[in-house]
Amino acid sequence: MIFFIDNVRIRIHKNQEDFGVPYPKTRPIKVFSGPSIADDWAMQGRLPASFEPMQERLDERGKRRLRWVQKRYMIYNYCKDLKHFPEGLPRDCKP
C-alpha cells in the first residue's frame, strides 16, 4: 500500500505476511486521517509498527518534496515518540 498526499509519497506498507505481519489483501481496512488525528484518543497506548524499511529510494526531487510536506504539515511523527516506544523505535524508523 502506498499513501500519497498531493502526489507525494508519504508512506509505504509492504506485504510482510511471511514475517507474521497482517496484510489486507482479502478484507477491507479503514484508514483514519484528518487535522486532529494526533489527538490523545488516537494515540492511546503503543502503536504497532513492524514494517521493514523502504527498499525503494527517493530521488532528490522526491526527498525535497517529502521534507517540504513534513515541515509544513506533519503534526506527529511516531519515529520520534520515545514515550510510546520506550524499548526502542520501530524498525521502519531507522535510516
N, CA, C and O atoms as CSV, one atom per row, in Angstrom:
chain,resi,resn,atom,element,x,y,z
A,1,MET,N,N,0.847,-1.157,0.000
A,1,MET,CA,C,0.000,0.000,0.000
A,1,MET,C,C,0.897,1.225,0.000
A,1,MET,O,O,1.886,1.288,0.730
A,2,ILE,N,N,0.549,2.172,-0.805
A,2,ILE,CA,C,1.288,3.427,-0.859
A,2,ILE,C,C,0.307,4.555,-0.584
A,2,ILE,O,O,-0.749,4.643,-1.210
A,3,PHE,N,N,0.667,5.409,0.351
A,3,PHE,CA,C,-0.165,6.557,0.681
A,3,PHE,C,C,0.465,7.809,0.090
A,3,PHE,O,O,1.656,8.066,0.264
A,4,PHE,N,N,-0.352,8.579,-0.609
A,4,PHE,CA,C,0.091,9.820,-1.232
A,4,PHE,C,C,-0.746,10.984,-0.718
A,4,PHE,O,O,-1.921,10.822,-0.389
A,5,ILE,N,N,-0.132,12.142,-0.654
A,5,ILE,CA,C,-0.848,13.401,-0.452
A,5,ILE,C,C,-0.343,14.340,-1.531
A,5,ILE,O,O,0.858,14.594,-1.629
A,6,ASP,N,N,-1.252,14.852,-2.338
A,6,ASP,CA,C,-0.892,15.741,-3.445
A,6,ASP,C,C,0.215,15.145,-4.308
A,6,ASP,O,O,1.173,15.830,-4.666
A,7,ASN,N,N,0.075,13.863,-4.637
A,7,ASN,CA,C,1.033,13.135,-5.471
A,7,ASN,C,C,2.415,13.002,-4.852
A,7,ASN,O,O,3.381,12.727,-5.563
A,8,VAL,N,N,2.528,13.190,-3.545
A,8,VAL,CA,C,3.789,12.996,-2.832
A,8,VAL,C,C,3.645,11.746,-1.973
A,8,VAL,O,O,2.741,11.650,-1.143
A,9,ARG,N,N,4.537,10.802,-2.180
A,9,ARG,CA,C,4.512,9.568,-1.398
A,9,ARG,C,C,4.875,9.901,0.045
A,9,ARG,O,O,5.904,10.525,0.300
A,10,ILE,N,N,4.028,9.483,0.990
A,10,ILE,CA,C,4.314,9.763,2.390
A,10,ILE,C,C,4.517,8.493,3.206
A,10,ILE,O,O,5.081,8.556,4.298
A,11,ARG,N,N,4.070,7.337,2.705
A,11,ARG,CA,C,4.202,6.107,3.475
A,11,ARG,C,C,3.990,4.909,2.571
A,11,ARG,O,O,3.131,4.931,1.690
A,12,ILE,N,N,4.780,3.855,2.791
A,12,ILE,CA,C,4.633,2.600,2.061
A,12,ILE,C,C,4.513,1.476,3.082
A,12,ILE,O,O,5.320,1.381,4.006
A,13,HIS,N,N,3.512,0.632,2.915
A,13,HIS,CA,C,3.352,-0.552,3.755
A,13,HIS,C,C,3.513,-1.773,2.860
A,13,HIS,O,O,2.683,-2.030,1.988
A,14,LYS,N,N,4.587,-2.522,3.085
A,14,LYS,CA,C,4.852,-3.714,2.288
A,14,LYS,C,C,4.081,-4.916,2.821
A,14,LYS,O,O,3.699,-4.963,3.990
A,15,ASN,N,N,3.864,-5.874,1.945
A,15,ASN,CA,C,3.266,-7.140,2.348
A,15,ASN,C,C,4.358,-7.982,3.003
A,15,ASN,O,O,5.277,-8.455,2.335
A,16,GLN,N,N,4.245,-8.162,4.317
A,16,GLN,CA,C,5.222,-8.960,5.055
A,16,GLN,C,C,4.539,-10.082,5.825
A,16,GLN,O,O,4.875,-10.360,6.976
A,17,GLU,N,N,3.587,-10.712,5.177
A,17,GLU,CA,C,2.874,-11.821,5.811
A,17,GLU,C,C,3.813,-12.956,6.193
A,17,GLU,O,O,3.560,-13.663,7.168
A,18,ASP,N,N,4.889,-13.142,5.442
A,18,ASP,CA,C,5.847,-14.198,5.759
A,18,ASP,C,C,6.478,-14.004,7.137
A,18,ASP,O,O,6.978,-14.958,7.731
A,19,PHE,N,N,6.455,-12.780,7.642
A,19,PHE,CA,C,7.016,-12.470,8.956
A,19,PHE,C,C,5.930,-12.304,10.014
A,19,PHE,O,O,6.205,-11.836,11.119
A,20,GLY,N,N,4.692,-12.687,9.680
A,20,GLY,CA,C,3.597,-12.616,10.630
A,20,GLY,C,C,2.918,-11.265,10.725
A,20,GLY,O,O,2.146,-11.025,11.653
A,21,VAL,N,N,3.193,-10.381,9.782
A,21,VAL,CA,C,2.564,-9.058,9.779
A,21,VAL,C,C,1.310,-9.140,8.913
A,21,VAL,O,O,1.413,-9.403,7.715
A,22,PRO,N,N,0.122,-8.919,9.493
A,22,PRO,CA,C,-1.110,-8.989,8.692
A,22,PRO,C,C,-1.094,-7.991,7.537
A,22,PRO,O,O,-0.593,-6.874,7.669
A,23,TYR,N,N,-1.646,-8.410,6.414
A,23,TYR,CA,C,-1.717,-7.542,5.238
A,23,TYR,C,C,-3.125,-7.639,4.658
A,23,TYR,O,O,-3.621,-8.745,4.440
A,24,PRO,N,N,-3.775,-6.514,4.406
A,24,PRO,CA,C,-5.190,-6.516,3.988
A,24,PRO,C,C,-5.402,-6.835,2.513
A,24,PRO,O,O,-5.717,-5.948,1.720
A,25,LYS,N,N,-5.229,-8.097,2.149
A,25,LYS,CA,C,-5.448,-8.435,0.740
A,25,LYS,C,C,-6.778,-9.134,0.503
A,25,LYS,O,O,-7.229,-9.223,-0.639
A,26,THR,N,N,-7.418,-9.634,1.562
A,26,THR,CA,C,-8.685,-10.332,1.377
A,26,THR,C,C,-9.846,-9.692,2.118
A,26,THR,O,O,-10.988,-10.127,1.972
A,27,ARG,N,N,-9.571,-8.669,2.910
A,27,ARG,CA,C,-10.655,-7.993,3.619
A,27,ARG,C,C,-10.368,-6.497,3.670
A,27,ARG,O,O,-9.210,-6.086,3.593
A,28,PRO,N,N,-11.399,-5.689,3.797
A,28,PRO,CA,C,-11.203,-4.235,3.774
A,28,PRO,C,C,-10.509,-3.724,5.035
A,28,PRO,O,O,-10.540,-4.364,6.086
A,29,ILE,N,N,-9.892,-2.568,4.904
A,29,ILE,CA,C,-9.276,-1.897,6.040
A,29,ILE,C,C,-9.847,-0.493,6.141
A,29,ILE,O,O,-10.482,0.000,5.208
A,30,LYS,N,N,-9.616,0.139,7.271
A,30,LYS,CA,C,-10.022,1.528,7.453
A,30,LYS,C,C,-8.776,2.360,7.699
A,30,LYS,O,O,-7.877,1.950,8.433
A,31,VAL,N,N,-8.732,3.513,7.088
A,31,VAL,CA,C,-7.644,4.458,7.307
A,31,VAL,C,C,-8.269,5.731,7.835
A,31,VAL,O,O,-9.175,6.291,7.218
A,32,PHE,N,N,-7.784,6.186,8.976
A,32,PHE,CA,C,-8.298,7.407,9.574
A,32,PHE,C,C,-7.270,8.510,9.414
A,32,PHE,O,O,-6.080,8.308,9.654
A,33,SER,N,N,-7.735,9.661,9.011
A,33,SER,CA,C,-6.832,10.794,8.846
A,33,SER,C,C,-7.622,12.071,9.013
A,33,SER,O,O,-8.842,12.093,8.856
A,34,GLY,N,N,-6.923,13.110,9.326
A,34,GLY,CA,C,-7.561,14.407,9.480
A,34,GLY,C,C,-6.692,15.322,10.305
A,34,GLY,O,O,-5.650,14.906,10.812
A,35,PRO,N,N,-7.105,16.554,10.442
A,35,PRO,CA,C,-6.269,17.523,11.156
A,35,PRO,C,C,-6.065,17.192,12.625
A,35,PRO,O,O,-5.098,17.662,13.223
A,36,SER,N,N,-6.948,16.395,13.231
A,36,SER,CA,C,-6.810,16.113,14.659
A,36,SER,C,C,-6.426,14.664,14.934
A,36,SER,O,O,-6.640,14.178,16.045
A,37,ILE,N,N,-5.868,13.966,13.957
A,37,ILE,CA,C,-5.572,12.544,14.131
A,37,ILE,C,C,-4.551,12.304,15.245
A,37,ILE,O,O,-4.518,11.205,15.798
A,38,ALA,N,N,-3.731,13.272,15.590
A,38,ALA,CA,C,-2.730,13.092,16.645
A,38,ALA,C,C,-3.280,13.422,18.031
A,38,ALA,O,O,-2.517,13.482,18.995
A,39,ASP,N,N,-4.576,13.634,18.144
A,39,ASP,CA,C,-5.172,13.881,19.454
A,39,ASP,C,C,-4.996,12.658,20.349
A,39,ASP,O,O,-4.692,11.563,19.874
A,40,ASP,N,N,-5.189,12.860,21.638
A,40,ASP,CA,C,-4.979,11.787,22.606
A,40,ASP,C,C,-5.791,10.531,22.300
A,40,ASP,O,O,-5.297,9.422,22.506
A,41,TRP,N,N,-7.031,10.677,21.811
A,41,TRP,CA,C,-7.857,9.499,21.553
A,41,TRP,C,C,-7.227,8.596,20.504
A,41,TRP,O,O,-7.443,7.384,20.521
A,42,ALA,N,N,-6.455,9.166,19.598
A,42,ALA,CA,C,-5.842,8.370,18.535
A,42,ALA,C,C,-4.501,7.794,18.953
A,42,ALA,O,O,-3.968,6.918,18.272
A,43,MET,N,N,-3.949,8.267,20.055
A,43,MET,CA,C,-2.601,7.873,20.436
A,43,MET,C,C,-2.575,7.095,21.749
A,43,MET,O,O,-1.585,7.168,22.478
A,44,GLN,N,N,-3.610,6.371,22.063
A,44,GLN,CA,C,-3.658,5.637,23.323
A,44,GLN,C,C,-2.808,4.382,23.236
A,44,GLN,O,O,-2.983,3.563,22.334
A,45,GLY,N,N,-1.893,4.238,24.174
A,45,GLY,CA,C,-1.058,3.043,24.231
A,45,GLY,C,C,-0.004,3.011,23.139
A,45,GLY,O,O,0.243,4.003,22.454
A,46,ARG,N,N,0.614,1.839,22.994
A,46,ARG,CA,C,1.662,1.667,21.986
A,46,ARG,C,C,1.054,1.520,20.605
A,46,ARG,O,O,-0.062,1.025,20.448
A,47,LEU,N,N,1.794,1.950,19.628
A,47,LEU,CA,C,1.365,1.806,18.238
A,47,LEU,C,C,2.125,0.655,17.600
A,47,LEU,O,O,3.349,0.601,17.715
A,48,PRO,N,N,1.440,-0.270,16.931
A,48,PRO,CA,C,2.166,-1.335,16.243
A,48,PRO,C,C,2.786,-0.807,14.955
A,48,PRO,O,O,2.110,-0.176,14.143
A,49,ALA,N,N,4.052,-1.064,14.781
A,49,ALA,CA,C,4.731,-0.652,13.547
A,49,ALA,C,C,5.879,-1.614,13.307
A,49,ALA,O,O,7.019,-1.338,13.681
A,50,SER,N,N,5.582,-2.731,12.689
A,50,SER,CA,C,6.618,-3.737,12.472
A,50,SER,C,C,6.850,-3.935,10.982
A,50,SER,O,O,6.746,-5.046,10.464
A,51,PHE,N,N,7.160,-2.857,10.315
A,51,PHE,CA,C,7.380,-2.908,8.879
A,51,PHE,C,C,8.855,-2.705,8.582
A,51,PHE,O,O,9.544,-1.987,9.307
A,52,GLU,N,N,9.336,-3.324,7.534
A,52,GLU,CA,C,10.727,-3.168,7.116
A,52,GLU,C,C,10.952,-1.778,6.540
A,52,GLU,O,O,10.008,-1.147,6.064
A,53,PRO,N,N,12.183,-1.293,6.575
A,53,PRO,CA,C,12.471,-0.011,5.915
A,53,PRO,C,C,12.187,-0.101,4.413
A,53,PRO,O,O,12.221,-1.183,3.827
A,54,MET,N,N,11.912,1.036,3.814
A,54,MET,CA,C,11.648,1.060,2.371
A,54,MET,C,C,12.885,0.599,1.609
A,54,MET,O,O,14.010,0.957,1.960
A,55,GLN,N,N,12.677,-0.174,0.592
A,55,GLN,CA,C,13.775,-0.606,-0.266
A,55,GLN,C,C,13.976,0.354,-1.426
A,55,GLN,O,O,15.084,0.500,-1.942
A,56,GLU,N,N,12.903,1.002,-1.826
A,56,GLU,CA,C,12.974,1.954,-2.929
A,56,GLU,C,C,13.534,3.272,-2.410
A,56,GLU,O,O,13.221,3.691,-1.296
A,57,ARG,N,N,14.359,3.920,-3.217
A,57,ARG,CA,C,14.952,5.183,-2.795
A,57,ARG,C,C,14.303,6.338,-3.549
A,57,ARG,O,O,14.001,6.239,-4.739
A,58,LEU,N,N,14.101,7.423,-2.832
A,58,LEU,CA,C,13.580,8.632,-3.464
A,58,LEU,C,C,14.707,9.359,-4.173
A,58,LEU,O,O,15.842,9.374,-3.698
A,59,ASP,N,N,14.395,9.959,-5.305
A,59,ASP,CA,C,15.391,10.810,-5.946
A,59,ASP,C,C,15.437,12.141,-5.192
A,59,ASP,O,O,14.656,12.350,-4.264
A,60,GLU,N,N,16.331,13.027,-5.573
A,60,GLU,CA,C,16.494,14.295,-4.857
A,60,GLU,C,C,15.210,15.123,-4.858
A,60,GLU,O,O,14.869,15.746,-3.853
A,61,ARG,N,N,14.512,15.128,-5.971
A,61,ARG,CA,C,13.249,15.886,-6.032
A,61,ARG,C,C,12.232,15.310,-5.054
A,61,ARG,O,O,11.547,16.054,-4.352
A,62,GLY,N,N,12.135,13.991,-5.011
A,62,GLY,CA,C,11.218,13.344,-4.080
A,62,GLY,C,C,11.577,13.623,-2.627
A,62,GLY,O,O,10.692,13.829,-1.796
A,63,LYS,N,N,12.873,13.631,-2.316
A,63,LYS,CA,C,13.318,13.944,-0.953
A,63,LYS,C,C,12.963,15.379,-0.571
A,63,LYS,O,O,12.518,15.637,0.547
A,64,ARG,N,N,13.160,16.303,-1.496
A,64,ARG,CA,C,12.814,17.708,-1.220
A,64,ARG,C,C,11.315,17.856,-0.975
A,64,ARG,O,O,10.896,18.561,-0.057
A,65,ARG,N,N,10.519,17.194,-1.793
A,65,ARG,CA,C,9.062,17.279,-1.630
A,65,ARG,C,C,8.629,16.670,-0.301
A,65,ARG,O,O,7.759,17.216,0.377
A,66,LEU,N,N,9.227,15.544,0.075
A,66,LEU,CA,C,8.885,14.909,1.340
A,66,LEU,C,C,9.250,15.818,2.512
A,66,LEU,O,O,8.451,15.968,3.437
A,67,ARG,N,N,10.433,16.425,2.498
A,67,ARG,CA,C,10.832,17.358,3.564
A,67,ARG,C,C,9.890,18.551,3.619
A,67,ARG,O,O,9.540,19.019,4.702
A,68,TRP,N,N,9.479,19.045,2.452
A,68,TRP,CA,C,8.558,20.183,2.388
A,68,TRP,C,C,7.232,19.838,3.068
A,68,TRP,O,O,6.710,20.615,3.867
A,69,VAL,N,N,6.700,18.666,2.738
A,69,VAL,CA,C,5.433,18.230,3.330
A,69,VAL,C,C,5.585,18.046,4.840
A,69,VAL,O,O,4.737,18.501,5.608
A,70,GLN,N,N,6.654,17.386,5.264
A,70,GLN,CA,C,6.851,17.145,6.690
A,70,GLN,C,C,6.996,18.451,7.459
A,70,GLN,O,O,6.419,18.608,8.535
A,71,LYS,N,N,7.753,19.372,6.921
A,71,LYS,CA,C,7.986,20.652,7.599
A,71,LYS,C,C,6.689,21.434,7.783
A,71,LYS,O,O,6.477,22.044,8.831
A,72,ARG,N,N,5.839,21.421,6.792
A,72,ARG,CA,C,4.633,22.242,6.828
A,72,ARG,C,C,3.406,21.558,7.430
A,72,ARG,O,O,2.533,22.233,7.975
A,73,TYR,N,N,3.328,20.242,7.341
A,73,TYR,CA,C,2.082,19.574,7.701
A,73,TYR,C,C,2.177,18.472,8.754
A,73,TYR,O,O,1.156,18.102,9.334
A,74,MET,N,N,3.350,17.944,9.014
A,74,MET,CA,C,3.436,16.830,9.953
A,74,MET,C,C,3.207,17.318,11.382
A,74,MET,O,O,3.906,18.208,11.869
A,75,ILE,N,N,2.220,16.722,12.040
A,75,ILE,CA,C,1.893,17.062,13.420
A,75,ILE,C,C,2.541,16.060,14.366
A,75,ILE,O,O,3.050,16.437,15.421
A,76,TYR,N,N,2.522,14.806,13.995
A,76,TYR,CA,C,3.030,13.735,14.857
A,76,TYR,C,C,3.914,12.814,14.035
A,76,TYR,O,O,3.565,12.445,12.913
A,77,ASN,N,N,5.062,12.443,14.597
A,77,ASN,CA,C,5.978,11.514,13.950
A,77,ASN,C,C,6.294,10.407,14.951
A,77,ASN,O,O,7.045,10.625,15.902
A,78,TYR,N,N,5.727,9.226,14.741
A,78,TYR,CA,C,5.949,8.150,15.700
A,78,TYR,C,C,7.413,7.748,15.776
A,78,TYR,O,O,7.823,7.115,16.749
A,79,CYS,N,N,8.206,8.099,14.777
A,79,CYS,CA,C,9.633,7.783,14.810
A,79,CYS,C,C,10.407,8.668,15.791
A,79,CYS,O,O,11.605,8.472,15.996
A,80,LYS,N,N,9.729,9.627,16.387
A,80,LYS,CA,C,10.361,10.467,17.413
A,80,LYS,C,C,9.639,10.348,18.756
A,80,LYS,O,O,9.923,11.108,19.682
A,81,ASP,N,N,8.715,9.405,18.865
A,81,ASP,CA,C,7.879,9.270,20.053
A,81,ASP,C,C,8.441,8.209,20.999
A,81,ASP,O,O,7.993,7.063,20.994
A,82,LEU,N,N,9.421,8.599,21.807
A,82,LEU,CA,C,10.043,7.663,22.739
A,82,LEU,C,C,9.107,7.282,23.887
A,82,LEU,O,O,9.316,6.253,24.529
A,83,LYS,N,N,8.091,8.081,24.152
A,83,LYS,CA,C,7.119,7.757,25.202
A,83,LYS,C,C,6.356,6.476,24.853
A,83,LYS,O,O,6.135,5.628,25.718
A,84,HIS,N,N,5.957,6.339,23.592
A,84,HIS,CA,C,5.201,5.162,23.170
A,84,HIS,C,C,6.100,3.983,22.799
A,84,HIS,O,O,5.621,2.858,22.653
A,85,PHE,N,N,7.393,4.235,22.646
A,85,PHE,CA,C,8.335,3.180,22.272
A,85,PHE,C,C,9.547,3.215,23.201
A,85,PHE,O,O,10.660,3.458,22.736
A,86,PRO,N,N,9.361,2.976,24.513
A,86,PRO,CA,C,10.481,3.081,25.452
A,86,PRO,C,C,11.573,2.035,25.226
A,86,PRO,O,O,12.721,2.256,25.613
A,87,GLU,N,N,11.241,0.907,24.610
A,87,GLU,CA,C,12.246,-0.131,24.341
A,87,GLU,C,C,12.989,0.101,23.033
A,87,GLU,O,O,13.901,-0.655,22.697
A,88,GLY,N,N,12.619,1.115,22.308
A,88,GLY,CA,C,13.260,1.411,21.029
A,88,GLY,C,C,12.228,1.646,19.947
A,88,GLY,O,O,11.130,1.089,19.978
A,89,LEU,N,N,12.594,2.466,19.006
A,89,LEU,CA,C,11.687,2.822,17.914
A,89,LEU,C,C,11.484,1.647,16.962
A,89,LEU,O,O,12.339,0.765,16.888
A,90,PRO,N,N,10.371,1.619,16.235
A,90,PRO,CA,C,10.115,0.550,15.261
A,90,PRO,C,C,11.210,0.489,14.188
A,90,PRO,O,O,11.894,1.475,13.915
A,91,ARG,N,N,11.350,-0.677,13.602
A,91,ARG,CA,C,12.395,-0.877,12.594
A,91,ARG,C,C,12.280,0.076,11.417
A,91,ARG,O,O,13.294,0.473,10.844
A,92,ASP,N,N,11.061,0.448,11.046
A,92,ASP,CA,C,10.919,1.320,9.884
A,92,ASP,C,C,11.338,2.754,10.181
A,92,ASP,O,O,11.326,3.590,9.277
A,93,CYS,N,N,11.706,3.062,11.417
A,93,CYS,CA,C,12.175,4.406,11.762
A,93,CYS,C,C,13.674,4.562,11.557
A,93,CYS,O,O,14.188,5.681,11.552
A,94,LYS,N,N,14.366,3.469,11.390
A,94,LYS,CA,C,15.822,3.543,11.232
A,94,LYS,C,C,16.166,3.935,9.801
A,94,LYS,O,O,15.539,3.466,8.852
A,95,PRO,N,N,17.181,4.811,9.653
A,95,PRO,CA,C,17.540,5.276,8.283
A,95,PRO,C,C,18.056,4.179,7.388
A,95,PRO,O,O,18.388,4.431,6.230
